[in-house]
Amino acid sequence: MRALVITAPGQAEVQDVAPPVAAPGEVVVDVHRAGICGTDLEFFSGDMAYLHSGHAAYPMRIGHEWTGAVSAVGAGVDPAWIGRRVTGDTMLGCGECRRCQHGRQHVCERRLELGIRGGKPGALAEKVATTVASLHRLPDSVDDTMGALVEPGGNAFRAVQGAALRPGDRCLVLGPGTIGVLSAMFARAAGTEVHLLARDDASAAFARSLGFDEVWTEQTLPRLPWDAVVEASNSPTLPARALELVEPGGRVVYIGLAGVPSRIDTRDLALKDVTAVGVLSASPGLAGTIDAYAAGVVDPRPLVAATVSLDDLPAILAGVRPPAAGPGPKFHVAL
């Protein structure tokens, strides 16, 4: 089968590779659609932390935002899964440790991460193998574009959960990329007054095109009480800014990751009586995201700038934006 392979920093190509075989407890999925995200770009550039910690190594097959249909099952898996439209969790815990037993497989020390960690091949390929325990069925009302946006949506869903928003609260989202915009969408669905802090005019214009009127830059941000701040950027300075902006007694959610260490002053955290929440992975938010998409509460599809072929990906990873691409931050591959 054909799969995208990153062979070294700045080098990626489509290769013919052996198709996966379902091990016991696994399924093989025919991939219909998959997306790329900032983590994939970091693997392409060589900046991703896992490459330096030993959790990942070249050559590697990326892709962890996907949807498709089950085409084969391994030993111990109900054959009724065959033909079902699914997406799946990226985080594949060992299933045996204390964290896994307590439902926190996404922070399992021995976890594999599909297309990211531990050499588990990803879904930017014609087929992908994964554990049946990681699967989530998709209703007909969640099309393939939505299905491949469940994983980023799950991160945003969890960020808004962490913000503990109530109707009428005022929420500020820092960084209107994919996760930031999706967080704003989920916050809006919760009846919250949503504001976004954009990095430039282009990202501000895109957020406004989605119906968000209160979009600011650092220079125009009004002095308002923010009940919650969701920090979804990759800036090393905005985590401290989030803590500075939030109201005393409020909540700050940290879901963005900078490429270098970012610092906050814990004196501000304590003296303002702020609750800080860190979010890693969509895992506990996947089911809720699917429900929200199915009900039409959140529609993530405008985030997709273009749907391309597998052969187009090396150039896109290198920063080449297709001429016909829309303003959204996300690229999808149709397989």
ABEGO torsion letter per residue (X at the ends): XBBBBBABBGBBBBBBBBBBBBBBGBBBBBBABBBBBAAAAAAAAGABAAAAAGABBOBBBBEABBBBBBABBBBGBBAAABGBBBBBBABBBAGABAAAAAGAAAABAABBBBGABGGBBBABBABBBBBAAABBBBBAABBAAAAAAAAAAAAAAAAAAAAGBBBGBBBBBBGBBAAAAAAAAAAAAAGBBBBBBBABAAAAAAAAAAGBABBBBAAABBBBBBABBBBABABAAAAAAAAAABBBGBBBBBABBBABBBBBBAAAAAAAGBBBBBBBEAAAAAAAAAAAAAAGABBAAAABABBBBAAAAAAAAAGBBBAABBABABBBBBX
